[in-house]
Amino acid sequence: MRLLFIHQNMPGQFRHLLQHFASDPNHQVIAAGEQTRLEANRANTPQGVRLFGYGSPHQPDSHTHPYLRSTASAVLRGQAVVKILLALKKQDLLPT
């Protein structure tokens, strides 16, 4: 089975699940997260997990209403994740 985990601070709360599934050769475990955080947390990522990172999305500009800045930031992060997912799809690394 192919499993895909997405978390901006990978491995985040998924560390034990990643370890569990990556230890079974019947599973292919893929994890996606923010590149700088992936590199910082690489020691906490179990062996056998394929990592895919995305760049830190830029922050909303100063013209964005203060109440919407966190929403705009989440949308920008989501767009970065979609690019990763499309790249995985091109490589036929779809979760099953």
PDB file of N, CA, C and O in Angstrom:
ATOM      1  N   MET A   1       0.846  -1.164   0.000  1.00  0.00           N
ATOM      2  CA  MET A   1       0.000   0.000   0.000  1.00  0.00           C
ATOM      3  C   MET A   1       0.900   1.238   0.000  1.00  0.00           C
ATOM      4  O   MET A   1       1.931   1.266   0.671  1.00  0.00           O
ATOM      5  N   ARG A   2       0.503   2.247  -0.750  1.00  0.00           N
ATOM      6  CA  ARG A   2       1.212   3.524  -0.755  1.00  0.00           C
ATOM      7  C   ARG A   2       0.478   4.476   0.179  1.00  0.00           C
ATOM      8  O   ARG A   2      -0.737   4.652   0.091  1.00  0.00           O
ATOM      9  N   LEU A   3       1.242   5.081   1.069  1.00  0.00           N
ATOM     10  CA  LEU A   3       0.671   6.015   2.039  1.00  0.00           C
ATOM     11  C   LEU A   3       1.332   7.370   1.861  1.00  0.00           C
ATOM     12  O   LEU A   3       2.547   7.455   1.682  1.00  0.00           O
ATOM     13  N   LEU A   4       0.541   8.422   1.909  1.00  0.00           N
ATOM     14  CA  LEU A   4       1.044   9.786   1.775  1.00  0.00           C
ATOM     15  C   LEU A   4       0.648  10.570   3.008  1.00  0.00           C
ATOM     16  O   LEU A   4      -0.530  10.653   3.355  1.00  0.00           O
ATOM     17  N   PHE A   5       1.644  11.148   3.668  1.00  0.00           N
ATOM     18  CA  PHE A   5       1.417  12.003   4.828  1.00  0.00           C
ATOM     19  C   PHE A   5       1.836  13.418   4.467  1.00  0.00           C
ATOM     20  O   PHE A   5       2.894  13.625   3.872  1.00  0.00           O
ATOM     21  N   ILE A   6       1.013  14.387   4.823  1.00  0.00           N
ATOM     22  CA  ILE A   6       1.315  15.792   4.544  1.00  0.00           C
ATOM     23  C   ILE A   6       1.203  16.563   5.850  1.00  0.00           C
ATOM     24  O   ILE A   6       0.179  16.517   6.532  1.00  0.00           O
ATOM     25  N   HIS A   7       2.273  17.270   6.184  1.00  0.00           N
ATOM     26  CA  HIS A   7       2.276  18.103   7.388  1.00  0.00           C
ATOM     27  C   HIS A   7       3.362  19.136   7.216  1.00  0.00           C
ATOM     28  O   HIS A   7       4.476  18.801   6.812  1.00  0.00           O
ATOM     29  N   GLN A   8       3.062  20.386   7.514  1.00  0.00           N
ATOM     30  CA  GLN A   8       4.051  21.438   7.290  1.00  0.00           C
ATOM     31  C   GLN A   8       5.282  21.245   8.166  1.00  0.00           C
ATOM     32  O   GLN A   8       6.368  21.701   7.809  1.00  0.00           O
ATOM     33  N   ASN A   9       5.131  20.583   9.294  1.00  0.00           N
ATOM     34  CA  ASN A   9       6.241  20.361  10.213  1.00  0.00           C
ATOM     35  C   ASN A   9       6.555  18.870  10.303  1.00  0.00           C
ATOM     36  O   ASN A   9       6.686  18.322  11.397  1.00  0.00           O
ATOM     37  N   MET A  10       6.675  18.223   9.152  1.00  0.00           N
ATOM     38  CA  MET A  10       6.893  16.781   9.064  1.00  0.00           C
ATOM     39  C   MET A  10       8.120  16.378   9.851  1.00  0.00           C
ATOM     40  O   MET A  10       9.127  17.074   9.725  1.00  0.00           O
ATOM     41  N   PRO A  11       8.140  15.328  10.648  1.00  0.00           N
ATOM     42  CA  PRO A  11       7.088  14.340  10.760  1.00  0.00           C
ATOM     43  C   PRO A  11       5.949  14.729  11.694  1.00  0.00           C
ATOM     44  O   PRO A  11       4.907  14.074  11.698  1.00  0.00           O
ATOM     45  N   GLY A  12       6.128  15.776  12.481  1.00  0.00           N
ATOM     46  CA  GLY A  12       5.025  16.223  13.335  1.00  0.00           C
ATOM     47  C   GLY A  12       4.454  15.079  14.148  1.00  0.00           C
ATOM     48  O   GLY A  12       5.188  14.222  14.640  1.00  0.00           O
ATOM     49  N   GLN A  13       3.149  15.075  14.282  1.00  0.00           N
ATOM     50  CA  GLN A  13       2.491  14.041  15.082  1.00  0.00           C
ATOM     51  C   GLN A  13       2.421  12.697  14.367  1.00  0.00           C
ATOM     52  O   GLN A  13       1.906  11.730  14.927  1.00  0.00           O
ATOM     53  N   PHE A  14       2.932  12.622  13.139  1.00  0.00           N
ATOM     54  CA  PHE A  14       2.867  11.380  12.378  1.00  0.00           C
ATOM     55  C   PHE A  14       4.101  10.486  12.548  1.00  0.00           C
ATOM     56  O   PHE A  14       4.176   9.424  11.931  1.00  0.00           O
ATOM     57  N   ARG A  15       5.052  10.891  13.360  1.00  0.00           N
ATOM     58  CA  ARG A  15       6.322  10.168  13.465  1.00  0.00           C
ATOM     59  C   ARG A  15       6.133   8.679  13.754  1.00  0.00           C
ATOM     60  O   ARG A  15       6.771   7.839  13.119  1.00  0.00           O
ATOM     61  N   HIS A  16       5.273   8.355  14.692  1.00  0.00           N
ATOM     62  CA  HIS A  16       5.077   6.943  15.055  1.00  0.00           C
ATOM     63  C   HIS A  16       4.346   6.171  13.954  1.00  0.00           C
ATOM     64  O   HIS A  16       4.647   5.003  13.710  1.00  0.00           O
ATOM     65  N   LEU A  17       3.401   6.813  13.300  1.00  0.00           N
ATOM     66  CA  LEU A  17       2.722   6.153  12.177  1.00  0.00           C
ATOM     67  C   LEU A  17       3.690   5.919  11.021  1.00  0.00           C
ATOM     68  O   LEU A  17       3.680   4.855  10.402  1.00  0.00           O
ATOM     69  N   LEU A  18       4.519   6.907  10.734  1.00  0.00           N
ATOM     70  CA  LEU A  18       5.524   6.749   9.681  1.00  0.00           C
ATOM     71  C   LEU A  18       6.436   5.571  10.001  1.00  0.00           C
ATOM     72  O   LEU A  18       6.723   4.745   9.134  1.00  0.00           O
ATOM     73  N   GLN A  19       6.887   5.500  11.240  1.00  0.00           N
ATOM     74  CA  GLN A  19       7.773   4.420  11.661  1.00  0.00           C
ATOM     75  C   GLN A  19       7.085   3.065  11.526  1.00  0.00           C
ATOM     76  O   GLN A  19       7.683   2.105  11.040  1.00  0.00           O
ATOM     77  N   HIS A  20       5.846   2.993  11.952  1.00  0.00           N
ATOM     78  CA  HIS A  20       5.100   1.737  11.881  1.00  0.00           C
ATOM     79  C   HIS A  20       4.963   1.247  10.439  1.00  0.00           C
ATOM     80  O   HIS A  20       5.277   0.095  10.141  1.00  0.00           O
ATOM     81  N   PHE A  21       4.502   2.112   9.557  1.00  0.00           N
ATOM     82  CA  PHE A  21       4.260   1.695   8.174  1.00  0.00           C
ATOM     83  C   PHE A  21       5.556   1.509   7.383  1.00  0.00           C
ATOM     84  O   PHE A  21       5.636   0.618   6.537  1.00  0.00           O
ATOM     85  N   ALA A  22       6.573   2.339   7.646  1.00  0.00           N
ATOM     86  CA  ALA A  22       7.837   2.222   6.910  1.00  0.00           C
ATOM     87  C   ALA A  22       8.587   0.942   7.287  1.00  0.00           C
ATOM     88  O   ALA A  22       9.418   0.465   6.515  1.00  0.00           O
ATOM     89  N   SER A  23       8.306   0.392   8.447  1.00  0.00           N
ATOM     90  CA  SER A  23       8.990  -0.841   8.859  1.00  0.00           C
ATOM     91  C   SER A  23       8.442  -2.069   8.138  1.00  0.00           C
ATOM     92  O   SER A  23       9.051  -3.138   8.194  1.00  0.00           O
ATOM     93  N   ASP A  24       7.315  -1.933   7.470  1.00  0.00           N
ATOM     94  CA  ASP A  24       6.698  -3.039   6.739  1.00  0.00           C
ATOM     95  C   ASP A  24       7.036  -2.895   5.251  1.00  0.00           C
ATOM     96  O   ASP A  24       6.650  -1.901   4.634  1.00  0.00           O
ATOM     97  N   PRO A  25       7.738  -3.851   4.668  1.00  0.00           N
ATOM     98  CA  PRO A  25       8.133  -3.732   3.257  1.00  0.00           C
ATOM     99  C   PRO A  25       6.948  -3.736   2.284  1.00  0.00           C
ATOM    100  O   PRO A  25       7.124  -3.424   1.106  1.00  0.00           O
ATOM    101  N   ASN A  26       5.761  -4.079   2.751  1.00  0.00           N
ATOM    102  CA  ASN A  26       4.572  -4.053   1.892  1.00  0.00           C
ATOM    103  C   ASN A  26       4.022  -2.649   1.706  1.00  0.00           C
ATOM    104  O   ASN A  26       3.114  -2.432   0.904  1.00  0.00           O
ATOM    105  N   HIS A  27       4.579  -1.687   2.455  1.00  0.00           N
ATOM    106  CA  HIS A  27       4.093  -0.312   2.377  1.00  0.00           C
ATOM    107  C   HIS A  27       5.161   0.597   1.776  1.00  0.00           C
ATOM    108  O   HIS A  27       6.353   0.442   2.038  1.00  0.00           O
ATOM    109  N   GLN A  28       4.709   1.536   0.975  1.00  0.00           N
ATOM    110  CA  GLN A  28       5.578   2.589   0.460  1.00  0.00           C
ATOM    111  C   GLN A  28       5.081   3.879   1.119  1.00  0.00           C
ATOM    112  O   GLN A  28       3.945   4.301   0.903  1.00  0.00           O
ATOM    113  N   VAL A  29       5.944   4.492   1.922  1.00  0.00           N
ATOM    114  CA  VAL A  29       5.545   5.662   2.702  1.00  0.00           C
ATOM    115  C   VAL A  29       6.179   6.909   2.109  1.00  0.00           C
ATOM    116  O   VAL A  29       7.393   6.984   1.920  1.00  0.00           O
ATOM    117  N   ILE A  30       5.327   7.884   1.819  1.00  0.00           N
ATOM    118  CA  ILE A  30       5.748   9.160   1.247  1.00  0.00           C
ATOM    119  C   ILE A  30       5.303  10.252   2.210  1.00  0.00           C
ATOM    120  O   ILE A  30       4.184  10.221   2.721  1.00  0.00           O
ATOM    121  N   ALA A  31       6.181  11.215   2.454  1.00  0.00           N
ATOM    122  CA  ALA A  31       5.851  12.318   3.346  1.00  0.00           C
ATOM    123  C   ALA A  31       6.197  13.637   2.666  1.00  0.00           C
ATOM    124  O   ALA A  31       7.253  13.772   2.048  1.00  0.00           O
ATOM    125  N   ALA A  32       5.307  14.593   2.785  1.00  0.00           N
ATOM    126  CA  ALA A  32       5.529  15.919   2.200  1.00  0.00           C
ATOM    127  C   ALA A  32       5.414  16.967   3.303  1.00  0.00           C
ATOM    128  O   ALA A  32       4.561  16.874   4.186  1.00  0.00           O
ATOM    129  N   GLY A  33       6.289  17.960   3.231  1.00  0.00           N
ATOM    130  CA  GLY A  33       6.268  19.030   4.222  1.00  0.00           C
ATOM    131  C   GLY A  33       7.116  20.195   3.762  1.00  0.00           C
ATOM    132  O   GLY A  33       7.731  20.153   2.696  1.00  0.00           O
ATOM    133  N   GLU A  34       7.142  21.228   4.572  1.00  0.00           N
ATOM    134  CA  GLU A  34       7.931  22.407   4.253  1.00  0.00           C
ATOM    135  C   GLU A  34       9.418  22.038   4.283  1.00  0.00           C
ATOM    136  O   GLU A  34       9.896  21.475   5.268  1.00  0.00           O
ATOM    137  N   GLN A  35      10.141  22.348   3.221  1.00  0.00           N
ATOM    138  CA  GLN A  35      11.524  21.908   3.024  1.00  0.00           C
ATOM    139  C   GLN A  35      12.430  22.244   4.203  1.00  0.00           C
ATOM    140  O   GLN A  35      13.156  21.370   4.677  1.00  0.00           O
ATOM    141  N   THR A  36      12.411  23.467   4.684  1.00  0.00           N
ATOM    142  CA  THR A  36      13.318  23.848   5.777  1.00  0.00           C
ATOM    143  C   THR A  36      13.023  23.044   7.038  1.00  0.00           C
ATOM    144  O   THR A  36      13.938  22.689   7.781  1.00  0.00           O
ATOM    145  N   ARG A  37      11.762  22.760   7.273  1.00  0.00           N
ATOM    146  CA  ARG A  37      11.397  21.969   8.451  1.00  0.00           C
ATOM    147  C   ARG A  37      11.729  20.491   8.251  1.00  0.00           C
ATOM    148  O   ARG A  37      12.093  19.803   9.205  1.00  0.00           O
ATOM    149  N   LEU A  38      11.604  19.999   7.015  1.00  0.00           N
ATOM    150  CA  LEU A  38      12.008  18.617   6.733  1.00  0.00           C
ATOM    151  C   LEU A  38      13.480  18.424   7.056  1.00  0.00           C
ATOM    152  O   LEU A  38      13.869  17.438   7.681  1.00  0.00           O
ATOM    153  N   GLU A  39      14.291  19.380   6.620  1.00  0.00           N
ATOM    154  CA  GLU A  39      15.729  19.279   6.865  1.00  0.00           C
ATOM    155  C   GLU A  39      16.040  19.357   8.355  1.00  0.00           C
ATOM    156  O   GLU A  39      16.903  18.630   8.847  1.00  0.00           O
ATOM    157  N   ALA A  40      15.345  20.230   9.073  1.00  0.00           N
ATOM    158  CA  ALA A  40      15.581  20.371  10.507  1.00  0.00           C
ATOM    159  C   ALA A  40      15.128  19.134  11.281  1.00  0.00           C
ATOM    160  O   ALA A  40      15.705  18.810  12.320  1.00  0.00           O
ATOM    161  N   ASN A  41      14.101  18.442  10.786  1.00  0.00           N
ATOM    162  CA  ASN A  41      13.545  17.280  11.486  1.00  0.00           C
ATOM    163  C   ASN A  41      13.971  15.950  10.873  1.00  0.00           C
ATOM    164  O   ASN A  41      13.421  14.908  11.227  1.00  0.00           O
ATOM    165  N   ARG A  42      14.930  15.968   9.973  1.00  0.00           N
ATOM    166  CA  ARG A  42      15.333  14.744   9.275  1.00  0.00           C
ATOM    167  C   ARG A  42      15.718  13.622  10.254  1.00  0.00           C
ATOM    168  O   ARG A  42      15.440  12.452   9.991  1.00  0.00           O
ATOM    169  N   ALA A  43      16.346  13.969  11.365  1.00  0.00           N
ATOM    170  CA  ALA A  43      16.752  12.952  12.343  1.00  0.00           C
ATOM    171  C   ALA A  43      15.545  12.260  12.974  1.00  0.00           C
ATOM    172  O   ALA A  43      15.670  11.132  13.451  1.00  0.00           O
ATOM    173  N   ASN A  44      14.387  12.907  12.988  1.00  0.00           N
ATOM    174  CA  ASN A  44      13.174  12.326  13.570  1.00  0.00           C
ATOM    175  C   ASN A  44      12.322  11.582  12.548  1.00  0.00           C
ATOM    176  O   ASN A  44      11.273  11.035  12.887  1.00  0.00           O
ATOM    177  N   THR A  45      12.775  11.564  11.300  1.00  0.00           N
ATOM    178  CA  THR A  45      12.010  10.882  10.252  1.00  0.00           C
ATOM    179  C   THR A  45      12.536   9.452  10.118  1.00  0.00           C
ATOM    180  O   THR A  45      13.732   9.252   9.909  1.00  0.00           O
ATOM    181  N   PRO A  46      11.663   8.469  10.237  1.00  0.00           N
ATOM    182  CA  PRO A  46      12.091   7.068  10.168  1.00  0.00           C
ATOM    183  C   PRO A  46      12.712   6.701   8.824  1.00  0.00           C
ATOM    184  O   PRO A  46      12.404   7.309   7.799  1.00  0.00           O
ATOM    185  N   GLN A  47      13.593   5.697   8.840  1.00  0.00           N
ATOM    186  CA  GLN A  47      14.199   5.153   7.626  1.00  0.00           C
ATOM    187  C   GLN A  47      13.113   4.616   6.708  1.00  0.00           C
ATOM    188  O   GLN A  47      12.095   4.102   7.171  1.00  0.00           O
ATOM    189  N   GLY A  48      13.333   4.737   5.415  1.00  0.00           N
ATOM    190  CA  GLY A  48      12.408   4.175   4.444  1.00  0.00           C
ATOM    191  C   GLY A  48      11.286   5.109   4.026  1.00  0.00           C
ATOM    192  O   GLY A  48      10.459   4.741   3.192  1.00  0.00           O
ATOM    193  N   VAL A  49      11.241   6.304   4.585  1.00  0.00           N
ATOM    194  CA  VAL A  49      10.211   7.273   4.217  1.00  0.00           C
ATOM    195  C   VAL A  49      10.782   8.187   3.142  1.00  0.00           C
ATOM    196  O   VAL A  49      11.829   8.802   3.343  1.00  0.00           O
ATOM    197  N   ARG A  50      10.103   8.280   2.004  1.00  0.00           N
ATOM    198  CA  ARG A  50      10.528   9.187   0.931  1.00  0.00           C
ATOM    199  C   ARG A  50       9.982  10.572   1.229  1.00  0.00           C
ATOM    200  O   ARG A  50       8.778  10.746   1.419  1.00  0.00           O
ATOM    201  N   LEU A  51      10.861  11.545   1.268  1.00  0.00           N
ATOM    202  CA  LEU A  51      10.484  12.904   1.628  1.00  0.00           C
ATOM    203  C   LEU A  51      10.396  13.798   0.397  1.00  0.00           C
ATOM    204  O   LEU A  51      11.236  13.726  -0.500  1.00  0.00           O
ATOM    205  N   PHE A  52       9.387  14.624   0.370  1.00  0.00           N
ATOM    206  CA  PHE A  52       9.215  15.630  -0.672  1.00  0.00           C
ATOM    207  C   PHE A  52       8.918  16.949   0.025  1.00  0.00           C
ATOM    208  O   PHE A  52       7.986  17.051   0.822  1.00  0.00           O
ATOM    209  N   GLY A  53       9.720  17.952  -0.286  1.00  0.00           N
ATOM    210  CA  GLY A  53       9.547  19.238   0.372  1.00  0.00           C
ATOM    211  C   GLY A  53       9.115  20.328  -0.581  1.00  0.00           C
ATOM    212  O   GLY A  53       9.365  20.277  -1.786  1.00  0.00           O
ATOM    213  N   TYR A  54       8.465  21.304  -0.008  1.00  0.00           N
ATOM    214  CA  TYR A  54       8.092  22.499  -0.769  1.00  0.00           C
ATOM    215  C   TYR A  54       8.710  23.703  -0.077  1.00  0.00           C
ATOM    216  O   TYR A  54       8.941  23.689   1.132  1.00  0.00           O
ATOM    217  N   GLY A  55       8.974  24.737  -0.853  1.00  0.00           N
ATOM    218  CA  GLY A  55       9.568  25.948  -0.306  1.00  0.00           C
ATOM    219  C   GLY A  55       8.608  26.663   0.627  1.00  0.00           C
ATOM    220  O   GLY A  55       7.392  26.491   0.541  1.00  0.00           O
ATOM    221  N   SER A  56       9.161  27.455   1.506  1.00  0.00           N
ATOM    222  CA  SER A  56       8.321  28.230   2.412  1.00  0.00           C
ATOM    223  C   SER A  56       7.524  29.234   1.596  1.00  0.00           C
ATOM    224  O   SER A  56       8.098  30.064   0.892  1.00  0.00           O
ATOM    225  N   PRO A  57       6.190  29.158   1.689  1.00  0.00           N
ATOM    226  CA  PRO A  57       5.391  30.112   0.915  1.00  0.00           C
ATOM    227  C   PRO A  57       5.625  31.535   1.418  1.00  0.00           C
ATOM    228  O   PRO A  57       5.801  31.766   2.614  1.00  0.00           O
ATOM    229  N   HIS A  58       5.624  32.480   0.480  1.00  0.00           N
ATOM    230  CA  HIS A  58       5.818  33.867   0.889  1.00  0.00           C
ATOM    231  C   HIS A  58       4.617  34.326   1.712  1.00  0.00           C
ATOM    232  O   HIS A  58       3.519  33.782   1.593  1.00  0.00           O
ATOM    233  N   GLN A  59       4.841  35.309   2.525  1.00  0.00           N
ATOM    234  CA  GLN A  59       3.786  35.839   3.381  1.00  0.00           C
ATOM    235  C   GLN A  59       2.874  36.777   2.588  1.00  0.00           C
ATOM    236  O   GLN A  59       3.311  37.412   1.628  1.00  0.00           O
ATOM    237  N   PRO A  60       1.619  36.858   2.991  1.00  0.00           N
ATOM    238  CA  PRO A  60       0.713  37.801   2.320  1.00  0.00           C
ATOM    239  C   PRO A  60       1.283  39.215   2.408  1.00  0.00           C
ATOM    240  O   PRO A  60       1.948  39.570   3.381  1.00  0.00           O
ATOM    241  N   ASP A  61       1.015  40.011   1.386  1.00  0.00           N
ATOM    242  CA  ASP A  61       1.575  41.367   1.377  1.00  0.00           C
ATOM    243  C   ASP A  61       0.866  42.282   2.373  1.00  0.00           C
ATOM    244  O   ASP A  61      -0.150  41.919   2.964  1.00  0.00           O
ATOM    245  N   SER A  62       1.417  43.451   2.537  1.00  0.00           N
ATOM    246  CA  SER A  62       0.908  44.390   3.544  1.00  0.00           C
ATOM    247  C   SER A  62      -0.484  44.919   3.202  1.00  0.00           C
ATOM    248  O   SER A  62      -1.146  45.499   4.062  1.00  0.00           O
ATOM    249  N   HIS A  63      -0.938  44.731   1.963  1.00  0.00           N
ATOM    250  CA  HIS A  63      -2.262  45.185   1.572  1.00  0.00           C
ATOM    251  C   HIS A  63      -3.360  44.203   1.979  1.00  0.00           C
ATOM    252  O   HIS A  63      -4.546  44.524   1.916  1.00  0.00           O
ATOM    253  N   THR A  64      -2.953  43.002   2.398  1.00  0.00           N
ATOM    254  CA  THR A  64      -3.933  42.012   2.843  1.00  0.00           C
ATOM    255  C   THR A  64      -4.475  42.451   4.198  1.00  0.00           C
ATOM    256  O   THR A  64      -3.711  42.816   5.092  1.00  0.00           O
ATOM    257  N   HIS A  65      -5.782  42.413   4.342  1.00  0.00           N
ATOM    258  CA  HIS A  65      -6.403  42.812   5.602  1.00  0.00           C
ATOM    259  C   HIS A  65      -5.849  41.942   6.732  1.00  0.00           C
ATOM    260  O   HIS A  65      -5.700  40.732   6.560  1.00  0.00           O
ATOM    261  N   PRO A  66      -5.544  42.540   7.877  1.00  0.00           N
ATOM    262  CA  PRO A  66      -4.964  41.768   8.989  1.00  0.00           C
ATOM    263  C   PRO A  66      -5.788  40.542   9.395  1.00  0.00           C
ATOM    264  O   PRO A  66      -5.217  39.531   9.805  1.00  0.00           O
ATOM    265  N   TYR A  67      -7.102  40.612   9.288  1.00  0.00           N
ATOM    266  CA  TYR A  67      -7.943  39.468   9.662  1.00  0.00           C
ATOM    267  C   TYR A  67      -7.804  38.310   8.682  1.00  0.00           C
ATOM    268  O   TYR A  67      -8.117  37.169   9.023  1.00  0.00           O
ATOM    269  N   LEU A  68      -7.342  38.591   7.478  1.00  0.00           N
ATOM    270  CA  LEU A  68      -7.250  37.568   6.444  1.00  0.00           C
ATOM    271  C   LEU A  68      -5.835  37.030   6.241  1.00  0.00           C
ATOM    272  O   LEU A  68      -5.636  36.126   5.430  1.00  0.00           O
ATOM    273  N   ARG A  69      -4.860  37.564   6.956  1.00  0.00           N
ATOM    274  CA  ARG A  69      -3.472  37.155   6.721  1.00  0.00           C
ATOM    275  C   ARG A  69      -3.237  35.674   6.994  1.00  0.00           C
ATOM    276  O   ARG A  69      -2.538  35.013   6.226  1.00  0.00           O
ATOM    277  N   SER A  70      -3.804  35.145   8.068  1.00  0.00           N
ATOM    278  CA  SER A  70      -3.579  33.718   8.346  1.00  0.00           C
ATOM    279  C   SER A  70      -4.276  32.852   7.294  1.00  0.00           C
ATOM    280  O   SER A  70      -3.763  31.800   6.915  1.00  0.00           O
ATOM    281  N   THR A  71      -5.447  33.297   6.824  1.00  0.00           N
ATOM    282  CA  THR A  71      -6.149  32.549   5.769  1.00  0.00           C
ATOM    283  C   THR A  71      -5.359  32.601   4.469  1.00  0.00           C
ATOM    284  O   THR A  71      -5.200  31.583   3.795  1.00  0.00           O
ATOM    285  N   ALA A  72      -4.865  33.778   4.117  1.00  0.00           N
ATOM    286  CA  ALA A  72      -4.074  33.918   2.890  1.00  0.00           C
ATOM    287  C   ALA A  72      -2.806  33.073   2.978  1.00  0.00           C
ATOM    288  O   ALA A  72      -2.407  32.454   1.991  1.00  0.00           O
ATOM    289  N   SER A  73      -2.178  33.040   4.132  1.00  0.00           N
ATOM    290  CA  SER A  73      -0.985  32.227   4.321  1.00  0.00           C
ATOM    291  C   SER A  73      -1.309  30.746   4.149  1.00  0.00           C
ATOM    292  O   SER A  73      -0.530  30.016   3.537  1.00  0.00           O
ATOM    293  N   ALA A  74      -2.441  30.293   4.675  1.00  0.00           N
ATOM    294  CA  ALA A  74      -2.854  28.892   4.532  1.00  0.00           C
ATOM    295  C   ALA A  74      -3.131  28.549   3.067  1.00  0.00           C
ATOM    296  O   ALA A  74      -2.802  27.451   2.618  1.00  0.00           O
ATOM    297  N   VAL A  75      -3.722  29.464   2.329  1.00  0.00           N
ATOM    298  CA  VAL A  75      -3.991  29.230   0.903  1.00  0.00           C
ATOM    299  C   VAL A  75      -2.677  29.111   0.136  1.00  0.00           C
ATOM    300  O   VAL A  75      -2.544  28.238  -0.720  1.00  0.00           O
ATOM    301  N   LEU A  76      -1.710  29.970   0.428  1.00  0.00           N
ATOM    302  CA  LEU A  76      -0.410  29.910  -0.238  1.00  0.00           C
ATOM    303  C   LEU A  76       0.292  28.586   0.071  1.00  0.00           C
ATOM    304  O   LEU A  76       0.915  27.994  -0.810  1.00  0.00           O
ATOM    305  N   ARG A  77       0.193  28.122   1.315  1.00  0.00           N
ATOM    306  CA  ARG A  77       0.788  26.841   1.697  1.00  0.00           C
ATOM    307  C   ARG A  77       0.081  25.705   0.951  1.00  0.00           C
ATOM    308  O   ARG A  77       0.730  24.774   0.475  1.00  0.00           O
ATOM    309  N   GLY A  78      -1.235  25.785   0.854  1.00  0.00           N
ATOM    310  CA  GLY A  78      -2.009  24.779   0.127  1.00  0.00           C
ATOM    311  C   GLY A  78      -1.616  24.707  -1.337  1.00  0.00           C
ATOM    312  O   GLY A  78      -1.538  23.619  -1.907  1.00  0.00           O
ATOM    313  N   GLN A  79      -1.368  25.853  -1.949  1.00  0.00           N
ATOM    314  CA  GLN A  79      -0.939  25.878  -3.337  1.00  0.00           C
ATOM    315  C   GLN A  79       0.427  25.206  -3.506  1.00  0.00           C
ATOM    316  O   GLN A  79       0.665  24.523  -4.502  1.00  0.00           O
ATOM    317  N   ALA A  80       1.314  25.398  -2.538  1.00  0.00           N
ATOM    318  CA  ALA A  80       2.625  24.747  -2.588  1.00  0.00           C
ATOM    319  C   ALA A  80       2.470  23.233  -2.474  1.00  0.00           C
ATOM    320  O   ALA A  80       3.192  22.485  -3.135  1.00  0.00           O
ATOM    321  N   VAL A  81       1.542  22.780  -1.648  1.00  0.00           N
ATOM    322  CA  VAL A  81       1.300  21.343  -1.487  1.00  0.00           C
ATOM    323  C   VAL A  81       0.729  20.761  -2.779  1.00  0.00           C
ATOM    324  O   VAL A  81       1.096  19.653  -3.170  1.00  0.00           O
ATOM    325  N   VAL A  82      -0.156  21.487  -3.439  1.00  0.00           N
ATOM    326  CA  VAL A  82      -0.726  21.001  -4.708  1.00  0.00           C
ATOM    327  C   VAL A  82       0.380  20.767  -5.727  1.00  0.00           C
ATOM    328  O   VAL A  82       0.331  19.785  -6.469  1.00  0.00           O
ATOM    329  N   LYS A  83       1.371  21.641  -5.781  1.00  0.00           N
ATOM    330  CA  LYS A  83       2.484  21.449  -6.716  1.00  0.00           C
ATOM    331  C   LYS A  83       3.226  20.142  -6.415  1.00  0.00           C
ATOM    332  O   LYS A  83       3.610  19.419  -7.334  1.00  0.00           O
ATOM    333  N   ILE A  84       3.424  19.845  -5.140  1.00  0.00           N
ATOM    334  CA  ILE A  84       4.069  18.582  -4.747  1.00  0.00           C
ATOM    335  C   ILE A  84       3.206  17.411  -5.197  1.00  0.00           C
ATOM    336  O   ILE A  84       3.719  16.440  -5.753  1.00  0.00           O
ATOM    337  N   LEU A  85       1.905  17.494  -4.962  1.00  0.00           N
ATOM    338  CA  LEU A  85       1.000  16.399  -5.324  1.00  0.00           C
ATOM    339  C   LEU A  85       0.979  16.163  -6.829  1.00  0.00           C
ATOM    340  O   LEU A  85       0.942  15.016  -7.275  1.00  0.00           O
ATOM    341  N   LEU A  86       1.001  17.224  -7.605  1.00  0.00           N
ATOM    342  CA  LEU A  86       1.028  17.074  -9.062  1.00  0.00           C
ATOM    343  C   LEU A  86       2.338  16.427  -9.525  1.00  0.00           C
ATOM    344  O   LEU A  86       2.341  15.617 -10.452  1.00  0.00           O
ATOM    345  N   ALA A  87       3.451  16.790  -8.876  1.00  0.00           N
ATOM    346  CA  ALA A  87       4.738  16.168  -9.215  1.00  0.00           C
ATOM    347  C   ALA A  87       4.719  14.683  -8.860  1.00  0.00           C
ATOM    348  O   ALA A  87       5.244  13.861  -9.611  1.00  0.00           O
ATOM    349  N   LEU A  88       4.124  14.336  -7.730  1.00  0.00           N
ATOM    350  CA  LEU A  88       4.010  12.923  -7.344  1.00  0.00           C
ATOM    351  C   LEU A  88       3.144  12.158  -8.334  1.00  0.00           C
ATOM    352  O   LEU A  88       3.437  11.011  -8.672  1.00  0.00           O
ATOM    353  N   LYS A  89       2.081  12.796  -8.793  1.00  0.00           N
ATOM    354  CA  LYS A  89       1.189  12.149  -9.758  1.00  0.00           C
ATOM    355  C   LYS A  89       1.931  11.851 -11.057  1.00  0.00           C
ATOM    356  O   LYS A  89       1.739  10.787 -11.645  1.00  0.00           O
ATOM    357  N   LYS A  90       2.773  12.774 -11.511  1.00  0.00           N
ATOM    358  CA  LYS A  90       3.553  12.558 -12.724  1.00  0.00           C
ATOM    359  C   LYS A  90       4.503  11.379 -12.586  1.00  0.00           C
ATOM    360  O   LYS A  90       4.848  10.734 -13.577  1.00  0.00           O
ATOM    361  N   GLN A  91       4.929  11.095 -11.349  1.00  0.00           N
ATOM    362  CA  GLN A  91       5.842   9.983 -11.086  1.00  0.00           C
ATOM    363  C   GLN A  91       5.064   8.708 -10.734  1.00  0.00           C
ATOM    364  O   GLN A  91       5.663   7.710 -10.334  1.00  0.00           O
ATOM    365  N   ASP A  92       3.752   8.735 -10.881  1.00  0.00           N
ATOM    366  CA  ASP A  92       2.880   7.597 -10.525  1.00  0.00           C
ATOM    367  C   ASP A  92       3.025   7.192  -9.063  1.00  0.00           C
ATOM    368  O   ASP A  92       2.923   6.010  -8.736  1.00  0.00           O
ATOM    369  N   LEU A  93       3.260   8.150  -8.190  1.00  0.00           N
ATOM    370  CA  LEU A  93       3.351   7.880  -6.762  1.00  0.00           C
ATOM    371  C   LEU A  93       2.063   8.270  -6.060  1.00  0.00           C
ATOM    372  O   LEU A  93       2.062   9.037  -5.098  1.00  0.00           O
ATOM    373  N   LEU A  94       0.974   7.727  -6.562  1.00  0.00           N
ATOM    374  CA  LEU A  94      -0.336   8.023  -5.986  1.00  0.00           C
ATOM    375  C   LEU A  94      -0.603   7.104  -4.796  1.00  0.00           C
ATOM    376  O   LEU A  94      -0.262   5.922  -4.841  1.00  0.00           O
ATOM    377  N   PRO A  95      -1.209   7.635  -3.733  1.00  0.00           N
ATOM    378  CA  PRO A  95      -1.566   6.759  -2.605  1.00  0.00           C
ATOM    379  C   PRO A  95      -2.592   5.717  -3.060  1.00  0.00           C
ATOM    380  O   PRO A  95      -3.409   5.990  -3.940  1.00  0.00           O
ATOM    381  N   THR A  96      -2.550   4.524  -2.459  1.00  0.00           N
ATOM    382  CA  THR A  96      -3.506   3.478  -2.798  1.00  0.00           C
ATOM    383  C   THR A  96      -4.248   3.015  -1.561  1.00  0.00           C
ATOM    384  O   THR A  96      -5.101   2.132  -1.648  1.00  0.00           O
TER     385      THR A  96
END
